[in-house]
Amino acid sequence: MIEGRIVSLQGNQVMLNNGTMVTIPRDVAQPTEIDQGDTIRLNYEVRNGQNVATSLQMMDRAGGLRPR
């Protein structure tokens, strides 16, 4: 599990404030549900050398993710 603030967002790739790059599949969150500046907590696994989120929780937004 990792927690951090999104400092860069390109498609389904996010970079957290600690430099970690994570791919967020559409079955975990839609691109419209997350924004740069959001603080997230996520579980991930390494697939083919990339960090891929398996679950995601919004830490600074009441109600969690935005509606799809």
Secondary structure by P-SEA (a helix, b strand, c coil): cbbbbbccccccccccccbbbbbbcccccccccccccccccbbbbbcccbbbbcbbbbcccccccccc
